[in-house]
Each structure stands twice: as C-alpha cells, then as structure tokens.
Amino acid sequence: MTKILKNILFVVTIFSGLSVSSQTTTSSVYSQFGVGALTGPLLPQNRAMGGISAGLRKPGSYNNINLANPASYSSIRMTTFDGGISTEYMNRSRAGVSETDFTGSLSHLLFAIPVSKKSAMSFGLLPYSSLGYQSRQSRNVDTTAIDKIYAGDGGLSKFYIGYGLQIGKHLSVGFNAGYLFGKLEKTQSVEFPNDFTAYNTRIQDNNSIGGFNFDYGLQYFTNLSPKVRLTLGYNGSSGPNLDLERSTVASRYLKASEGEDVASDTTYLNERGKSTIKLPMMHTGGFVIEKANNWLFGADFKYGKWKDYREAGINPGLSNSYGVSIGTQITPDINSVGSYLKVVDYRLGFRYDKTYMNLDNTDIKDMAVTLGFGFPLQASPTRTTFYKVNFAAELGQRGPNSASLVREKYVNFSIGFTLNDQWFRRYKFD
C-alpha cells in the first residue's frame, strides 16, 4: 500500500502543477453569462457516453466514482483514486471572421473509500465553472479608430465530501456536501489603436465568490433477467446562496507601438461590499440497462431552473435549461487473454442542451457527438490492485450560424487515470 500511496502522491503533485499553470480553461464567449461555463461533475468515462450519470453505477468490472449521482457510491468495494486532465480546441466564427484557441487544465482529483459492504464515502476537488473570453469590436468615429474590448478570466472550483448507502436489495441513496470558491474578473476597455499619445480606459469588475452547496441522489436497481439489470436514477442539487464580494476599478493607460501597456493609473475604485449569488436547483433523471461486464445503454434528461438565478438580487436575463444525453458501452470479452482489444471498453454517445442563454431572441444550443475508450492496465499478481486509463472526445457546436451571434465548434479531449486497490483487508491466522 505504501508504494500505491507514493504513486498517487506523485500523480497528485503533477496534476496540481498543471492546474496552477493553466488558469484559463475555456475560450467560449458564452462563458461571460452566469458564473461561467459549467464544466459538470463528469469523468471521462461519463463524457464518452454523452454525459449519462443518473443511472450509472459500475460501468464494467472496476469501481467507478460517479460523483454526479452520489447514490452510486454504495457500489464501490475498493479504495478508488481518479485523476485527470482535459483540453479544449475551439474555433469561433461570426460574419465570416473566425479564430481558434487551445486551452488545457486539471479536470479532477477524486478519492473513494468503502465504509461497509453497502456504503462508501468520496471526496475530491474539481472545477465547477470556467470564465475565459475576449472579443473586440472596431469602428471609426470620423477619422479616429476605436476598439472596444471585452474580456473575462477566472472560474469556480468545488471541494466535496459525499456518502452513499444501499438500503435493502434494490435502493441506494447518497449526498455530496460541497464548497464552491473562486474569482471572476470581467473587463471592458476602450482603446485608440492608432494614437499612442491618447489615454485608453479600462473598467474591471472583480467578483470573489464562496459558499456551500448540497447534492443528492437515489438509484433503484433490479434484474430484468439473470444477467441483465435495470437501474433508474435521479440526482439533483439545491439552489444555494453563495457569498459575493464585488469591486470595480477604473484606470487609464497608454500603449506602446508593440502593444504593451507603458503607463497606468487608477482613476476610480468602488468597493461595492458583500452580496449574494443564488444558483438554481438542478434535476437529472435517467436509466441504464446493462449486461454485467459486457454492454450497457443509458439515457438522461436534465433540467435547470435558471430563471431563479440571481446576482445581487437581479436575474441577468437567464432562462431555464434542459438537455438529453444518450450513451452506450461495449466490452467484447472481459476475460479474453489472447486479444487485448477484446478487454477494452468502447464508448459512444450524444448530447443535446438548450442552455440558459437567449440572445437576440435566439436560444443558444449546445450539441456534441462523443466517443471514448477504457484501457485496462496489467493488474497486480494478487488481483487486489487494478488500473484503467479512460479517454473521451467530444466533437460539438455551440451557438447558431448567424451574422449577429458567434458559432463555436469545439473538440474536447479528456484523459483520466483510475486506480482500484484493496487497502484494508482482514487477515486470518491459524
């Protein structure tokens, strides 16, 4: 077990370094609404299947942390670690003009520990939302060129601890208690790109956010036949009030011909004090039908009451959201010894989301095709330690194809490393 702990510490150290050096985790212009682009509590094995989670317990023979539905923790029989990274390649276009960006970040660091034969606890750290955008509007007033620049940076992270318990033969319940924290920074600038003697202006809004939230879930499972099982699931989140501290700084600055700021001074500072952000209640229901260690198929429907979202008591025009996810996994022959490809998990899915944004009387929709693999690594000789590398890709589009709104085409990659180990064993002595 000492060797395993050292390996986990090594992986955690690497991932922590990645998270520090990769502050911007999205380049979506739509992340400026709400608290940023929501990342979702999904691991690569979920994302590869369209994001299904409500009815998912163990996608195969290994123990899996499905933190989206904490009722699934009751199926965990071994100490489990899961850590990963994610990347995003995005192309944005509007009115015939396009640009591309690439970002990467830590996606999750999670642990789960069995408490009894029918219960387990889990804890970890992962992103909750991400803010990262920049747009420029150029125009001429008489003979003077003027640029308006809008930019955002930051995001929220989530630390959670949860517990899942099986009650009887067919029902599991669970909860996650979490703490959300982070900073969101939004700036608006007016620049004179052709006049290096003119003062440019910048207004910067700084928002520090923190507060507790609560997630809950249940799963009902029963056998349709000796080898086929049906799981019905539901998970939701409370609509918490988060503490919000806001400040606004106005400044003016000069730019050198190379584009760098060469002088700056603050002209206005307003500490707007403390307020709150109210997040909406979220609901997800779904099912999974599976043949143990061979195949599974599932679907989810989710709904968010974003009309209840409030920022300092004001809803900035957000509407309710909903979405559908469909996914499947096939493992040809988990006991194969002659062909490695037969023990690999093959995953495929699709998701469609009507987001909480409506711009120019147009709903902003997000849809993607997903795929992925689960690659098992050689287990320990005693079969008490198991490793798997999970890979997922999402090929999607967000926003309409119109002259006034931005269309985003993206390819997201995520990789996770899963470790199962029997840390605590009772030994019998003659």
C-alpha positions as CSV (number, residue, x, y, z in Angstrom):
1,M,0.0,0.0,0.0
2,T,2.9,2.4,0.7
3,K,4.0,2.1,-3.0
4,I,0.5,2.9,-4.1
5,L,0.3,5.9,-1.9
6,K,3.6,7.2,-3.3
7,N,2.3,6.8,-6.8
8,I,-0.9,8.7,-6.0
9,L,1.1,11.5,-4.4
10,F,3.3,11.7,-7.5
11,V,0.2,11.9,-9.8
12,V,-1.5,14.5,-7.5
13,T,1.6,16.7,-7.5
14,I,1.8,16.7,-11.3
15,F,-1.9,17.4,-11.7
16,S,-1.7,20.2,-9.1
17,G,1.1,21.8,-11.0
18,L,-0.9,21.6,-14.2
19,S,-3.9,23.3,-12.5
20,V,-1.7,26.2,-11.3
21,S,-0.1,26.8,-14.7
22,S,-3.4,26.6,-16.6
23,Q,-5.6,29.3,-15.3
24,T,-7.8,29.7,-18.4
25,T,-9.8,26.6,-19.1
26,T,-12.2,27.8,-21.7
27,S,-12.2,30.3,-24.5
28,S,-16.0,30.4,-25.1
29,V,-17.5,33.8,-25.5
30,Y,-20.7,32.4,-23.9
31,S,-18.8,31.9,-20.6
32,Q,-19.5,35.5,-19.8
33,F,-23.0,34.7,-18.7
34,G,-23.9,33.4,-15.2
35,V,-20.9,32.1,-13.2
36,G,-19.1,31.0,-16.3
37,A,-19.2,27.9,-18.5
38,L,-20.3,25.0,-16.3
39,T,-17.9,22.1,-16.5
40,G,-20.2,19.5,-15.0
41,P,-19.2,16.8,-12.4
42,L,-18.4,14.2,-15.1
43,L,-15.4,12.0,-15.6
44,P,-14.0,10.9,-19.0
45,Q,-16.0,7.6,-18.8
46,N,-19.2,9.6,-18.4
47,R,-18.3,12.2,-21.1
48,A,-17.5,9.5,-23.6
49,M,-21.1,8.2,-23.2
50,G,-22.8,11.6,-23.8
51,G,-22.6,12.5,-20.2
52,I,-25.0,9.9,-18.7
53,S,-24.8,9.7,-15.0
54,A,-28.2,9.3,-13.2
55,G,-28.5,5.5,-13.6
56,L,-24.8,4.7,-13.8
57,R,-23.2,2.6,-11.0
58,K,-20.2,0.5,-12.2
59,P,-19.5,0.8,-16.0
60,G,-17.8,-2.6,-16.1
61,S,-15.8,-4.7,-13.7
62,Y,-14.0,-1.9,-12.0
63,N,-15.0,0.5,-9.2
64,N,-16.0,3.9,-10.5
65,I,-16.6,7.3,-8.8
66,N,-19.8,8.7,-10.3
67,L,-19.9,11.9,-8.3
68,A,-22.8,13.3,-10.4
69,N,-25.1,10.8,-8.5
70,P,-23.7,10.1,-5.0
71,A,-26.1,7.2,-4.6
72,S,-23.7,5.2,-6.8
73,Y,-21.0,5.3,-4.1
74,S,-22.7,2.3,-2.5
75,S,-21.4,0.1,-5.3
76,I,-17.7,0.9,-4.5
77,R,-16.0,-2.1,-3.0
78,M,-12.3,-1.0,-3.2
79,T,-10.4,2.2,-2.4
80,T,-10.5,4.2,-5.6
81,F,-8.5,7.1,-6.9
82,D,-9.3,9.0,-10.1
83,G,-7.4,12.0,-11.6
84,G,-7.3,13.5,-15.0
85,I,-6.7,16.4,-17.3
86,S,-8.8,18.0,-20.1
87,T,-8.1,20.1,-23.2
88,E,-10.3,22.2,-25.5
89,Y,-9.7,23.2,-29.1
90,M,-12.2,25.8,-30.3
91,N,-13.0,27.6,-33.5
92,R,-15.2,30.7,-33.2
93,S,-16.8,32.4,-36.2
94,R,-19.2,35.2,-36.9
95,A,-19.9,37.1,-40.1
96,G,-17.2,35.3,-42.0
97,V,-14.5,36.0,-39.4
98,S,-13.0,33.1,-37.4
99,E,-10.3,32.5,-34.8
100,T,-9.1,29.5,-32.8
101,D,-7.9,28.8,-29.3
102,F,-6.5,25.9,-27.3
103,T,-6.7,25.5,-23.5
104,G,-6.0,22.8,-21.0
105,S,-6.4,22.2,-17.3
106,L,-6.7,19.7,-14.5
107,S,-10.2,18.1,-14.7
108,H,-10.5,16.3,-11.3
109,L,-8.8,14.7,-8.3
110,L,-11.2,12.3,-6.6
111,F,-11.0,9.6,-3.9
112,A,-13.5,7.0,-2.6
113,I,-13.2,4.6,0.3
114,P,-15.6,1.8,1.2
115,V,-17.1,2.2,4.7
116,S,-19.1,-1.1,4.8
117,K,-20.3,-3.8,2.4
118,K,-23.1,-1.5,1.3
119,S,-21.7,2.0,1.7
120,A,-18.8,4.2,0.7
121,M,-17.6,7.8,1.0
122,S,-15.9,10.0,-1.5
123,F,-14.1,13.3,-1.5
124,G,-12.2,15.4,-4.1
125,L,-11.5,18.6,-5.9
126,L,-12.7,19.6,-9.4
127,P,-13.6,22.7,-11.5
128,Y,-17.2,23.9,-11.2
129,S,-17.2,26.7,-13.9
130,S,-14.7,28.5,-16.1
131,L,-14.6,32.1,-17.4
132,G,-12.3,32.8,-20.3
133,Y,-13.2,35.0,-23.3
134,Q,-12.0,38.0,-25.3
135,S,-13.8,39.9,-28.0
136,R,-13.0,43.1,-29.9
137,Q,-15.3,45.5,-31.7
138,S,-13.7,48.0,-34.0
139,R,-15.2,51.1,-35.6
140,N,-14.3,54.6,-36.8
141,V,-15.6,57.9,-35.4
142,D,-14.8,60.5,-38.0
143,T,-11.2,59.6,-38.8
144,T,-10.4,58.1,-35.3
145,A,-10.2,54.3,-34.9
146,I,-11.7,53.0,-31.7
147,D,-11.6,49.4,-30.3
148,K,-13.9,48.1,-27.6
149,I,-12.5,45.1,-25.9
150,Y,-14.5,42.7,-23.6
151,A,-12.6,40.1,-21.6
152,G,-13.1,37.7,-18.8
153,D,-11.0,35.3,-16.7
154,G,-11.3,33.0,-13.7
155,G,-13.7,30.4,-12.6
156,L,-15.1,28.5,-9.6
157,S,-13.7,25.3,-8.0
158,K,-15.5,22.7,-5.9
159,F,-14.4,20.6,-3.0
160,Y,-16.8,18.0,-1.9
161,I,-17.3,15.1,0.5
162,G,-20.1,12.6,0.0
163,Y,-21.6,9.3,1.2
164,G,-23.7,6.6,-0.5
165,L,-25.7,3.8,1.2
166,Q,-27.6,0.8,-0.1
167,I,-30.9,0.3,1.6
168,G,-32.3,-3.2,1.2
169,K,-31.7,-5.1,-2.1
170,H,-32.8,-2.6,-4.6
171,L,-32.3,1.0,-3.4
172,S,-29.3,3.3,-2.8
173,V,-29.3,6.9,-1.6
174,G,-26.4,9.4,-1.3
175,F,-25.4,13.0,-0.9
176,N,-22.5,15.4,-1.5
177,A,-21.7,18.4,0.7
178,G,-19.5,20.8,-1.3
179,Y,-17.9,24.2,-1.0
180,L,-17.7,26.4,-4.1
181,F,-15.0,29.1,-4.3
182,G,-13.2,31.2,-6.8
183,K,-12.9,34.6,-8.6
184,L,-14.5,36.0,-11.7
185,E,-12.9,39.0,-13.4
186,K,-14.6,40.9,-16.2
187,T,-13.1,43.9,-18.0
188,Q,-14.2,46.4,-20.6
189,S,-11.7,48.6,-22.4
190,V,-11.8,51.4,-24.9
191,E,-8.6,51.8,-26.9
192,F,-7.3,54.1,-29.7
193,P,-5.0,51.7,-31.7
194,N,-3.5,54.3,-34.0
195,D,-2.8,57.1,-31.4
196,F,-0.1,56.2,-28.9
197,T,-0.4,59.5,-27.1
198,A,-4.1,59.1,-26.3
199,Y,-5.2,57.6,-22.9
200,N,-7.1,54.3,-23.2
201,T,-9.6,53.4,-20.4
202,R,-10.4,50.2,-18.7
203,I,-13.1,49.2,-16.2
204,Q,-12.5,46.0,-14.3
205,D,-15.2,44.2,-12.2
206,N,-13.8,41.8,-9.6
207,N,-16.0,39.2,-8.0
208,S,-14.9,36.9,-5.2
209,I,-17.4,34.0,-4.6
210,G,-17.7,31.3,-2.0
211,G,-20.3,29.2,-0.3
212,F,-21.7,25.7,0.4
213,N,-23.9,23.6,-1.8
214,F,-25.6,20.2,-1.4
215,D,-26.2,17.5,-4.0
216,Y,-28.3,14.4,-3.5
217,G,-29.3,11.3,-5.4
218,L,-31.0,7.9,-5.4
219,Q,-30.9,4.8,-7.6
220,Y,-33.3,1.9,-7.9
221,F,-31.9,-1.3,-9.5
222,T,-33.5,-4.6,-10.3
223,N,-32.7,-7.6,-12.5
224,L,-34.7,-8.0,-15.7
225,S,-33.1,-11.4,-16.2
226,P,-30.3,-13.4,-14.5
227,K,-27.7,-11.4,-16.5
228,V,-29.4,-8.1,-17.3
229,R,-30.0,-5.3,-14.8
230,L,-32.0,-2.1,-15.0
231,T,-31.1,1.0,-12.9
232,L,-33.3,4.0,-12.5
233,G,-31.7,7.1,-11.1
234,Y,-32.3,10.7,-10.1
235,N,-29.9,13.3,-8.8
236,G,-30.3,17.0,-8.0
237,S,-28.7,19.9,-6.4
238,S,-30.0,22.6,-4.0
239,G,-30.2,26.2,-5.1
240,P,-27.6,27.6,-2.7
241,N,-26.9,31.2,-1.9
242,L,-23.2,32.0,-2.4
243,D,-21.3,34.9,-0.8
244,L,-20.3,37.6,-3.3
245,E,-17.8,40.4,-2.7
246,R,-17.6,42.9,-5.6
247,S,-15.3,45.7,-6.5
248,T,-14.9,48.0,-9.6
249,V,-11.6,49.6,-10.7
250,A,-11.4,52.2,-13.5
251,S,-8.0,53.0,-14.9
252,R,-6.4,54.8,-17.9
253,Y,-3.2,53.7,-19.7
254,L,-1.0,54.3,-22.7
255,K,0.1,51.7,-25.2
256,A,3.5,51.3,-26.8
257,S,3.7,50.5,-30.5
258,E,4.4,46.9,-29.6
259,G,1.0,46.7,-27.9
260,E,2.2,46.7,-24.3
261,D,0.8,49.0,-21.5
262,V,3.5,51.5,-20.7
263,A,1.7,53.7,-18.2
264,S,-1.3,53.2,-16.0
265,D,-3.1,55.0,-13.1
266,T,-6.3,54.3,-11.2
267,T,-9.0,56.9,-11.6
268,Y,-11.8,55.2,-9.7
269,L,-12.2,52.5,-7.1
270,N,-15.5,51.3,-5.7
271,E,-15.7,48.5,-3.1
272,R,-19.4,47.5,-3.6
273,G,-19.4,45.3,-0.5
274,K,-21.0,42.0,0.1
275,S,-24.0,40.5,-1.7
276,T,-25.1,37.0,-2.8
277,I,-25.4,34.8,-5.9
278,K,-28.3,32.4,-5.9
279,L,-27.7,29.3,-8.1
280,P,-30.7,27.4,-9.5
281,M,-32.0,24.0,-8.5
282,M,-30.8,21.3,-11.0
283,H,-32.5,18.0,-11.7
284,T,-31.4,14.9,-13.7
285,G,-33.3,11.6,-14.2
286,G,-32.3,8.6,-16.3
287,F,-31.8,4.9,-16.6
288,V,-29.1,2.3,-17.5
289,I,-29.7,-1.2,-18.9
290,E,-26.7,-3.4,-18.7
291,K,-25.4,-6.9,-19.1
292,A,-22.6,-7.2,-16.5
293,N,-19.1,-6.8,-17.9
294,N,-20.4,-6.9,-21.5
295,W,-22.6,-3.9,-22.5
296,L,-24.7,-1.1,-21.2
297,F,-27.0,1.5,-22.6
298,G,-28.4,4.6,-20.9
299,A,-30.1,8.0,-21.2
300,D,-30.5,11.1,-19.1
301,F,-32.8,14.1,-19.1
302,K,-31.8,17.2,-17.1
303,Y,-33.5,20.4,-16.2
304,G,-32.2,23.6,-14.6
305,K,-34.3,26.4,-13.2
306,W,-32.0,29.2,-14.3
307,K,-34.9,31.8,-14.1
308,D,-34.3,31.6,-10.4
309,Y,-30.6,32.6,-10.8
310,R,-29.9,35.9,-9.0
311,E,-26.8,38.1,-9.0
312,A,-27.0,40.7,-6.2
313,G,-30.8,40.1,-6.4
314,I,-31.0,40.5,-10.2
315,N,-31.6,37.9,-12.9
316,P,-29.4,39.0,-15.9
317,G,-31.9,37.5,-18.4
318,L,-31.2,33.8,-18.0
319,S,-33.8,31.2,-18.9
320,N,-34.5,27.6,-17.8
321,S,-32.3,25.0,-19.4
322,Y,-32.8,21.4,-20.4
323,G,-30.9,18.6,-22.1
324,V,-30.8,15.0,-23.2
325,S,-27.9,12.6,-23.1
326,I,-27.6,9.1,-24.7
327,G,-24.7,6.7,-24.3
328,T,-23.5,3.1,-24.6
329,Q,-20.5,1.0,-23.7
330,I,-19.4,-2.4,-25.1
331,T,-16.7,-4.7,-23.8
332,P,-16.3,-7.6,-26.2
333,D,-14.8,-10.2,-23.9
334,I,-13.6,-9.1,-20.5
335,N,-12.0,-12.5,-19.8
336,S,-10.0,-12.6,-23.0
337,V,-6.3,-13.5,-22.7
338,G,-5.4,-13.7,-26.3
339,S,-6.6,-10.3,-27.5
340,Y,-6.2,-7.0,-25.6
341,L,-8.7,-5.3,-27.9
342,K,-11.4,-7.5,-26.5
343,V,-11.0,-6.3,-23.0
344,V,-11.1,-2.6,-23.9
345,D,-14.2,-0.6,-23.2
346,Y,-15.7,1.1,-26.3
347,R,-18.0,4.0,-25.6
348,L,-20.2,6.2,-27.8
349,G,-22.8,8.9,-27.1
350,F,-24.6,12.0,-28.0
351,R,-25.9,15.0,-26.0
352,Y,-28.1,18.0,-26.8
353,D,-28.6,21.0,-24.5
354,K,-30.8,24.1,-24.7
355,T,-28.6,26.3,-22.5
356,Y,-29.8,29.1,-20.1
357,M,-28.8,31.8,-22.7
358,N,-31.2,33.5,-25.1
359,L,-29.6,36.3,-27.2
360,D,-31.4,38.3,-30.0
361,N,-34.5,36.1,-29.3
362,T,-32.4,33.0,-30.2
363,D,-31.8,30.1,-27.8
364,I,-28.2,29.2,-27.6
365,K,-27.9,25.4,-28.1
366,D,-25.0,23.1,-27.5
367,M,-24.8,19.6,-29.0
368,A,-22.0,17.1,-29.4
369,V,-21.1,13.5,-30.5
370,T,-18.9,11.7,-28.0
371,L,-16.7,8.7,-28.0
372,G,-14.0,7.1,-25.9
373,F,-12.2,4.1,-24.6
374,G,-11.3,2.4,-21.3
375,F,-7.9,0.8,-21.5
376,P,-7.2,-1.6,-18.6
377,L,-3.6,-1.9,-17.5
378,Q,-2.0,-5.0,-16.0
379,A,-3.4,-5.8,-12.6
380,S,-1.3,-6.9,-9.6
381,P,-0.4,-10.6,-9.3
382,T,-2.8,-10.8,-6.3
383,R,-5.6,-9.2,-8.3
384,T,-6.1,-6.7,-5.4
385,T,-4.9,-3.7,-7.5
386,F,-6.5,-2.6,-10.8
387,Y,-5.7,0.3,-13.1
388,K,-7.5,1.8,-16.1
389,V,-6.9,4.7,-18.4
390,N,-10.1,6.4,-19.7
391,F,-10.1,8.6,-22.7
392,A,-13.0,10.7,-24.1
393,A,-13.5,13.0,-27.0
394,E,-16.4,15.5,-27.6
395,L,-17.0,17.0,-31.1
396,G,-19.6,19.7,-30.8
397,Q,-21.1,23.0,-31.7
398,R,-22.5,25.8,-29.6
399,G,-24.4,28.8,-30.9
400,P,-26.2,29.5,-34.2
401,N,-24.8,30.1,-37.7
402,S,-25.9,33.8,-38.0
403,A,-24.3,37.2,-38.7
404,S,-25.0,38.6,-35.2
405,L,-24.1,35.7,-32.9
406,V,-21.0,33.6,-32.5
407,R,-20.9,30.0,-33.5
408,E,-18.4,27.8,-31.7
409,K,-17.1,24.5,-33.0
410,Y,-15.0,22.6,-30.5
411,V,-13.1,19.3,-29.8
412,N,-12.7,18.4,-26.2
413,F,-10.3,15.7,-25.0
414,S,-10.2,14.3,-21.5
415,I,-8.0,11.6,-20.0
416,G,-8.4,10.0,-16.6
417,F,-6.4,7.5,-14.6
418,T,-8.4,5.2,-12.3
419,L,-6.9,3.1,-9.6
420,N,-8.7,0.4,-7.5
421,D,-6.8,-1.1,-4.6
422,Q,-7.8,-3.2,-1.6
423,W,-6.1,-1.1,1.1
424,F,-7.9,-2.5,4.1
425,R,-8.0,-6.3,4.4
426,R,-8.6,-8.6,7.3
427,Y,-6.2,-11.4,7.7
428,K,-7.0,-14.8,9.3
429,F,-4.3,-16.6,11.3
430,D,-4.3,-20.3,12.1
